[in-house]
Amino acid sequence: MKGWDKATLAEIGALPGPGTLQWTPVRKHFDIRAFGINAYAAAEAGQDVVEHHTEEMLQHQEVYVVLTGRATFTLDGEKTEAAAGTIVFIRDPKVERSAVAEEPGTTVLAVGGKPGEAYTPSAWEYWFAATPLSQVGDHEAAIETVSAGFELHPEHRMLYYQLACYEALAGKTDDSLEHLNKAVAQSELMREWAQEDEDLVSIRDDPRFPAAPS
């Protein structure tokens, strides 16, 4: 293997993320292991280029670079405009962040990592990659894709939850209930999600299904 590689974002290709987010898996494509780096693009104005979140769980600092177009960032409730070429650095992982495109074709590159620690690819990459497979009906491929995440993230609650969803859609009731209960044992929020999640309709009447919050 040679010591360098290259690709355009178009060559890597975008995948649908949560909501209107379009995710280009830059880190995964190159198998980058030193830091997280991904791109997010919007076909239309008003679509997300950064989903609403914090980095409290991972404790990542993040840099967002607007490559094309123009975006409005909302950072702890404060709005700021960012044209192409703008760099937004979020020092504090607790900052609530999101961004929407103000122009069609707006693209934002995100780079992040936890100060002072070796980088580990985030668990969310696995279910982001699995979700489009499930959406087109290839639930077995989605199961395989998200399951690969356990190698780096054993016993991860969101991996268990997403795996349970794909297994329910694939008709694997016993496996789905086992993994859903493992997720719920770690997070009461996931108990709440499970009550309304359409992916879990097929198993909701099973007596092993997690009871609704009291």
SEZA-95954 format. One record per residue: residue number from 1; residue in one letter; x, y negated, z negated of N, C-alpha, C in turn. Coordinates in steps of 0.1 Angstrom, whole numbers. Atoms other than C-alpha are relative to their C-alpha. Layout:
REM residues N
{NUM; A; {X; Y; Z}; {X; Y; Z}; {X; Y; Z}}
...
REM end
This chain:
REM residues 214
{1; M; {8; 12; 0}; {0; 0; 0}; {9; -12; 0}}
{2; K; {-8; 12; -1}; {14; -34; 10}; {-4; -9; -12}}
{3; G; {1; 8; 12}; {17; -61; -16}; {-10; -12; 1}}
{4; W; {9; 11; -1}; {-10; -85; -3}; {-12; 5; 9}}
{5; D; {12; -4; -8}; {-45; -84; 14}; {-7; -13; 3}}
{6; K; {9; 12; -2}; {-70; -109; 28}; {-13; 4; 5}}
{7; A; {14; -2; -5}; {-107; -111; 37}; {-7; -13; -1}}
{8; T; {9; 11; 2}; {-132; -138; 43}; {-12; 5; -8}}
{9; L; {12; -3; 8}; {-163; -140; 21}; {-10; 8; 9}}
{10; A; {10; -7; -8}; {-184; -129; 51}; {4; 14; 3}}
{11; E; {-5; -14; -2}; {-162; -98; 56}; {-3; 8; -12}}
{12; I; {3; -7; 12}; {-167; -89; 20}; {-14; 3; -1}}
{13; G; {14; -2; -1}; {-204; -94; 23}; {-7; -3; -14}}
{14; A; {8; 3; 12}; {-230; -106; -2}; {-10; 10; -4}}
{15; L; {10; -9; 5}; {-253; -86; -24}; {-10; -8; -8}}
{16; P; {9; 7; 8}; {-285; -97; -40}; {2; 2; -15}}
{17; G; {-2; -1; 14}; {-281; -105; -77}; {-13; -4; -7}}
{18; P; {13; 4; 6}; {-307; -116; -103}; {-6; -12; 6}}
{19; G; {7; 12; -5}; {-334; -140; -91}; {4; -2; 15}}
{20; T; {-4; 4; -13}; {-322; -158; -60}; {15; 1; 2}}
{21; L; {-15; 0; -1}; {-285; -153; -67}; {5; 10; 11}}
{22; Q; {-7; -8; -10}; {-264; -139; -38}; {15; 1; -5}}
{23; W; {-13; -2; 6}; {-232; -123; -51}; {9; 6; 10}}
{24; T; {-11; -6; -9}; {-200; -117; -31}; {10; 6; -10}}
{25; P; {-8; -7; 10}; {-180; -91; -51}; {15; -1; 3}}
{26; V; {-14; 2; -3}; {-145; -106; -46}; {9; 9; -8}}
{27; R; {-9; -8; 9}; {-128; -89; -76}; {-1; 14; 4}}
{28; K; {2; -14; -3}; {-143; -55; -68}; {6; 3; 14}}
{29; H; {-5; -2; -13}; {-134; -58; -31}; {16; 2; 0}}
{30; F; {-14; -1; 0}; {-97; -64; -38}; {6; 8; -11}}
{31; D; {-4; -7; 12}; {-96; -44; -70}; {9; -8; -8}}
{32; I; {-8; 9; 9}; {-82; -74; -89}; {-2; 4; -14}}
{33; R; {0; -5; 14}; {-73; -64; -124}; {5; -10; -10}}
{34; A; {-6; 10; 9}; {-58; -96; -138}; {-10; -10; -5}}
{35; F; {10; 10; 4}; {-89; -118; -139}; {-13; 3; 8}}
{36; G; {12; -1; -7}; {-125; -120; -128}; {-2; -11; 10}}
{37; I; {2; 10; -11}; {-133; -137; -95}; {-11; 5; 9}}
{38; N; {12; -3; -9}; {-166; -137; -75}; {-5; -12; 6}}
{39; A; {5; 11; -6}; {-184; -159; -52}; {-16; 1; 1}}
{40; Y; {15; 0; 0}; {-221; -169; -51}; {-5; -11; 10}}
{41; A; {4; 9; -11}; {-239; -185; -22}; {-16; -1; 1}}
{42; A; {15; 3; -1}; {-274; -200; -15}; {-3; -2; 15}}
{43; A; {5; 2; -14}; {-291; -197; 19}; {-8; -13; 1}}
{44; E; {8; 11; 0}; {-314; -225; 9}; {2; -9; -12}}
{45; A; {-1; 9; 11}; {-314; -256; -13}; {-10; 5; -11}}
{46; G; {9; -4; 11}; {-329; -249; -47}; {3; 14; -6}}
{47; Q; {-3; -14; 5}; {-315; -213; -50}; {12; -1; -10}}
{48; D; {-11; 0; 10}; {-292; -203; -78}; {14; 3; 6}}
{49; V; {-14; -4; -3}; {-254; -203; -74}; {7; 4; -12}}
{50; V; {-4; -5; 13}; {-248; -197; -111}; {-12; 3; -8}}
{51; E; {12; -4; 8}; {-274; -178; -131}; {1; -6; -14}}
{52; H; {0; 6; 13}; {-284; -192; -165}; {6; 11; -10}}
{53; H; {-6; -9; 9}; {-261; -176; -191}; {10; -7; -9}}
{54; T; {-12; 4; 7}; {-234; -180; -217}; {11; 11; 1}}
{55; E; {-10; -10; 0}; {-201; -162; -221}; {3; 4; -14}}
{56; E; {-2; -3; 14}; {-205; -156; -258}; {4; 14; -3}}
{57; M; {-3; -15; 2}; {-204; -118; -255}; {14; 3; 4}}
{58; L; {-13; -3; -5}; {-173; -117; -234}; {11; -9; -4}}
{59; Q; {-9; 11; 4}; {-157; -149; -247}; {9; -4; 11}}
{60; H; {-7; 4; -12}; {-146; -158; -212}; {0; -15; 1}}
{61; Q; {0; 14; -6}; {-135; -193; -201}; {-2; 2; 15}}
{62; E; {3; -1; -15}; {-147; -200; -166}; {3; -13; 7}}
{63; V; {-2; 11; -9}; {-138; -222; -137}; {-10; 3; 12}}
{64; Y; {9; -1; -12}; {-164; -228; -109}; {6; -10; 10}}
{65; V; {-5; 8; -11}; {-151; -242; -76}; {-11; 0; 11}}
{66; V; {10; 1; -11}; {-177; -255; -51}; {8; 0; 13}}
{67; L; {-8; -2; -13}; {-163; -243; -18}; {-7; -8; 11}}
{68; T; {8; 7; -11}; {-191; -256; 5}; {-13; -5; -6}}
{69; G; {13; 6; 5}; {-222; -277; 1}; {1; -8; -12}}
{70; R; {1; 8; 12}; {-233; -293; -31}; {-9; 7; -10}}
{71; A; {8; -7; 10}; {-246; -280; -64}; {-2; -9; -12}}
{72; T; {3; 7; 13}; {-262; -294; -96}; {2; 10; -11}}
{73; F; {-2; -8; 11}; {-248; -278; -127}; {-8; -5; -12}}
{74; T; {6; 4; 13}; {-267; -278; -160}; {8; 7; -11}}
{75; L; {-9; -4; 10}; {-243; -275; -189}; {-4; -5; -14}}
{76; D; {6; 4; 13}; {-258; -274; -224}; {-10; -11; 2}}
{77; G; {11; 9; -2}; {-287; -293; -210}; {4; -13; 8}}
{78; E; {-4; 12; -7}; {-266; -320; -193}; {2; 4; 15}}
{79; K; {-1; -2; -14}; {-268; -322; -155}; {12; -7; 6}}
{80; T; {-11; 6; -7}; {-238; -329; -133}; {1; 4; 14}}
{81; E; {-1; -3; -14}; {-234; -331; -96}; {14; 5; 4}}
{82; A; {-13; -5; -4}; {-207; -312; -79}; {0; 3; 15}}
{83; A; {-1; -1; -15}; {-198; -317; -42}; {11; 10; 3}}
{84; A; {-11; -9; -5}; {-175; -294; -21}; {13; -6; -5}}
{85; G; {-13; 4; 6}; {-140; -295; -37}; {0; -3; -14}}
{86; T; {1; 3; 14}; {-153; -301; -72}; {4; 13; -8}}
{87; I; {-3; -11; 9}; {-139; -279; -100}; {-7; -3; -13}}
{88; V; {7; 1; 13}; {-160; -273; -131}; {6; 10; -10}}
{89; F; {-7; -9; 10}; {-141; -259; -161}; {-9; 0; -13}}
{90; I; {8; -2; 12}; {-161; -245; -190}; {9; 7; -11}}
{91; R; {-9; -4; 11}; {-138; -243; -220}; {-6; 9; -10}}
{92; D; {7; -7; 12}; {-163; -231; -246}; {-9; 11; 5}}
{93; P; {9; -11; -5}; {-179; -197; -239}; {-14; -1; -5}}
{94; K; {14; 2; 5}; {-210; -208; -259}; {-8; -9; 8}}
{95; V; {7; 9; -9}; {-219; -234; -233}; {-10; 7; 8}}
{96; E; {10; -5; -9}; {-252; -226; -216}; {2; -6; 13}}
{97; R; {-3; 5; -13}; {-247; -229; -179}; {-9; 6; 11}}
{98; S; {7; -5; -12}; {-265; -226; -146}; {3; -10; 11}}
{99; A; {-1; 9; -11}; {-263; -242; -112}; {-9; 4; 12}}
{100; V; {8; -2; -12}; {-285; -246; -82}; {5; -8; 12}}
{101; A; {-5; 6; -12}; {-277; -254; -46}; {-9; -13; 4}}
{102; E; {7; 12; -5}; {-286; -289; -33}; {0; 0; 15}}
{103; E; {0; 0; -15}; {-278; -280; 3}; {0; 15; 4}}
{104; P; {-2; -13; -5}; {-282; -248; 23}; {14; 4; 3}}
{105; G; {-13; -5; -2}; {-251; -227; 25}; {10; -4; -11}}
{106; T; {-9; 4; 11}; {-237; -240; -8}; {6; 13; -6}}
{107; T; {-7; -12; 5}; {-210; -215; -21}; {9; -5; -11}}
{108; V; {-8; 3; 12}; {-194; -215; -55}; {9; 13; -3}}
{109; L; {-10; -11; 4}; {-163; -194; -65}; {1; -1; -15}}
{110; A; {-1; 0; 14}; {-162; -184; -101}; {12; 9; -4}}
{111; V; {-12; -6; 5}; {-130; -174; -119}; {-1; 0; -16}}
{112; G; {1; 1; 15}; {-129; -163; -156}; {8; 11; -6}}
{113; G; {-7; -10; 8}; {-112; -143; -183}; {1; -5; -15}}
{114; K; {-1; 3; 14}; {-107; -142; -221}; {14; -4; -3}}
{115; P; {-14; 4; 4}; {-77; -162; -234}; {7; 10; -9}}
{116; G; {-8; -8; 9}; {-50; -141; -249}; {-2; 15; 1}}
{117; E; {3; -15; -1}; {-63; -107; -237}; {2; 4; 14}}
{118; A; {0; -6; -13}; {-57; -84; -208}; {-14; 1; 5}}
{119; Y; {13; 0; -6}; {-86; -86; -184}; {-6; 14; 2}}
{120; T; {7; -12; -3}; {-112; -58; -181}; {-12; -3; 9}}
{121; P; {12; 3; -8}; {-138; -58; -153}; {-12; 1; -8}}
{122; S; {12; 1; 8}; {-171; -68; -167}; {-10; 11; 4}}
{123; A; {10; -10; -2}; {-199; -42; -171}; {-10; -4; 10}}
{124; W; {11; 4; -9}; {-224; -63; -152}; {3; 3; 15}}
{125; E; {-3; -3; -14}; {-205; -57; -119}; {-6; 13; 4}}
{126; Y; {5; -13; -4}; {-217; -21; -120}; {-15; 0; 3}}
{127; W; {14; 0; -3}; {-254; -28; -122}; {-3; -10; 10}}
{128; F; {2; 9; -12}; {-251; -58; -98}; {1; 8; 13}}
{129; A; {-2; -8; -12}; {-237; -33; -73}; {-10; 10; 2}}
{130; A; {9; -11; -1}; {-262; -6; -81}; {-14; -5; 3}}
{131; T; {14; 5; -2}; {-294; -28; -80}; {-4; 0; 15}}
{132; P; {5; 0; -14}; {-295; -33; -42}; {-2; 14; 5}}
{133; L; {2; -14; -4}; {-291; 5; -37}; {-14; 5; -5}}
{134; S; {13; -4; 5}; {-321; 11; -59}; {-11; -7; 7}}
{135; Q; {11; 7; -7}; {-341; -16; -42}; {-4; 5; 13}}
{136; V; {3; -6; -13}; {-338; 2; -9}; {-4; 15; -1}}
{137; G; {5; -13; 2}; {-348; 35; -25}; {11; 10; -3}}
{138; D; {-11; -10; 2}; {-314; 51; -29}; {4; 1; -15}}
{139; H; {-1; 0; 15}; {-318; 57; -67}; {12; 9; -4}}
{140; E; {-11; -9; 3}; {-292; 85; -67}; {13; -8; 1}}
{141; A; {-12; 8; -1}; {-265; 62; -54}; {1; -11; -11}}
{142; A; {0; 10; 11}; {-276; 35; -79}; {5; 7; -13}}
{143; I; {-4; -7; 12}; {-272; 61; -107}; {15; 3; 0}}
{144; E; {-15; -3; -1}; {-237; 71; -95}; {8; -13; -2}}
{145; T; {-8; 13; 1}; {-226; 34; -92}; {0; -5; -14}}
{146; V; {0; 5; 14}; {-238; 23; -126}; {7; 9; -10}}
{147; S; {-7; -9; 9}; {-225; 54; -143}; {15; -1; 0}}
{148; A; {-14; 2; -1}; {-190; 46; -131}; {5; -10; -10}}
{149; G; {-3; 10; 9}; {-191; 17; -155}; {4; 5; -14}}
{150; F; {-3; -5; 14}; {-189; 39; -186}; {15; 4; -2}}
{151; E; {-14; -3; 1}; {-153; 47; -178}; {7; -11; -7}}
{152; L; {-6; 12; 6}; {-143; 12; -188}; {-8; -5; -12}}
{153; H; {9; 5; 11}; {-173; 5; -211}; {-9; 11; -6}}
{154; P; {8; -11; 7}; {-184; 36; -231}; {-11; -6; -9}}
{155; E; {11; 4; 9}; {-217; 33; -248}; {-5; -14; 2}}
{156; H; {4; 14; -2}; {-225; 0; -232}; {-16; 0; 1}}
{157; R; {15; 0; 1}; {-262; -9; -239}; {-6; -3; 13}}
{158; M; {6; 4; -12}; {-269; -26; -206}; {2; 10; 11}}
{159; L; {-2; -11; -9}; {-253; 2; -186}; {-10; 11; -3}}
{160; Y; {10; -10; 3}; {-276; 26; -205}; {-14; -4; 5}}
{161; Y; {13; 4; -3}; {-306; 5; -199}; {-2; 0; 15}}
{162; Q; {1; 0; -14}; {-300; 0; -162}; {0; 15; 6}}
{163; L; {0; -14; -4}; {-292; 37; -158}; {-13; 7; -3}}
{164; A; {13; -5; 3}; {-325; 46; -175}; {-10; -5; 10}}
{165; C; {9; 5; -10}; {-343; 24; -150}; {1; 8; 13}}
{166; Y; {-3; -7; -12}; {-327; 41; -120}; {-5; 14; -1}}
{167; E; {4; -14; 3}; {-333; 75; -135}; {-15; 2; 0}}
{168; A; {15; -1; 0}; {-370; 68; -141}; {-5; -1; 14}}
{169; L; {4; 1; -14}; {-373; 57; -105}; {3; 12; 8}}
{170; A; {-4; -12; -7}; {-356; 89; -94}; {-8; 12; -5}}
{171; G; {8; -11; 5}; {-380; 110; -114}; {8; 9; -10}}
{172; K; {-8; -7; 9}; {-353; 121; -139}; {-5; -5; -14}}
{173; T; {7; 5; 13}; {-376; 116; -170}; {9; 3; -12}}
{174; D; {-7; -3; 12}; {-355; 134; -196}; {13; -9; -1}}
{175; D; {-12; 8; 0}; {-323; 116; -186}; {-3; -14; -3}}
{176; S; {4; 14; 2}; {-341; 83; -185}; {-3; -3; -14}}
{177; L; {4; 2; 14}; {-356; 86; -219}; {12; 1; -10}}
{178; E; {-12; -1; 8}; {-323; 97; -234}; {8; -13; 0}}
{179; H; {-9; 12; -2}; {-304; 67; -220}; {-7; -13; -5}}
{180; L; {8; 12; 5}; {-332; 42; -227}; {0; -1; -15}}
{181; N; {0; 1; 15}; {-333; 52; -264}; {14; -3; -5}}
{182; K; {-13; 4; 4}; {-295; 48; -266}; {2; -15; 2}}
{183; A; {0; 14; -2}; {-299; 13; -252}; {-7; -7; -11}}
{184; V; {9; 7; 10}; {-327; 4; -276}; {6; 1; -14}}
{185; A; {-7; -2; 13}; {-307; 18; -306}; {10; -11; -2}}
{186; Q; {-10; 10; 2}; {-282; -9; -299}; {-6; -14; 1}}
{187; S; {5; 13; -3}; {-305; -38; -290}; {-15; 0; -1}}
{188; E; {15; 2; 1}; {-341; -47; -301}; {-5; -8; 12}}
{189; L; {4; 7; -12}; {-342; -70; -271}; {-4; 10; 12}}
{190; M; {3; -10; -10}; {-341; -40; -248}; {-13; 8; -3}}
{191; R; {13; -6; 3}; {-370; -25; -267}; {-11; -8; 6}}
{192; E; {10; 9; -5}; {-390; -56; -258}; {0; 1; 16}}
{193; W; {-1; -1; -15}; {-378; -54; -221}; {-8; 12; 5}}
{194; A; {5; -13; -5}; {-388; -18; -218}; {-16; 0; 0}}
{195; Q; {15; -1; 1}; {-425; -25; -227}; {-6; -6; 13}}
{196; E; {5; 7; -12}; {-429; -46; -195}; {7; 4; 13}}
{197; D; {-8; -2; -12}; {-403; -33; -171}; {-7; 10; 9}}
{198; E; {7; -8; -10}; {-419; -20; -139}; {8; 13; 4}}
{199; D; {-8; -12; -4}; {-390; 4; -133}; {-3; 12; -9}}
{200; L; {2; -11; 10}; {-400; 24; -164}; {-15; 4; -2}}
{201; V; {14; -4; 1}; {-437; 28; -157}; {-2; 15; -1}}
{202; S; {2; -15; -1}; {-434; 65; -149}; {3; 7; -13}}
{203; I; {-3; -7; 12}; {-421; 73; -184}; {-6; -7; -13}}
{204; R; {5; 7; 12}; {-440; 48; -206}; {-10; 7; -8}}
{205; D; {10; -8; 8}; {-467; 73; -217}; {6; 12; -7}}
{206; D; {-7; -11; 6}; {-441; 98; -228}; {1; -3; -15}}
{207; P; {-1; 3; 15}; {-441; 101; -267}; {14; -3; -4}}
{208; R; {-14; 4; 3}; {-403; 97; -266}; {3; -14; 4}}
{209; F; {-3; 13; -4}; {-406; 63; -251}; {1; -9; -12}}
{210; P; {-2; 9; 11}; {-394; 36; -275}; {-13; -8; -3}}
{211; A; {12; 7; 4}; {-423; 21; -295}; {2; -15; 2}}
{212; A; {-1; 14; -1}; {-432; -15; -290}; {4; -6; -14}}
{213; P; {-4; 7; 13}; {-417; -40; -316}; {-12; -2; -9}}
{214; S; {11; 2; 10}; {-439; -42; -347}; {-2; -15; -3}}
REM end
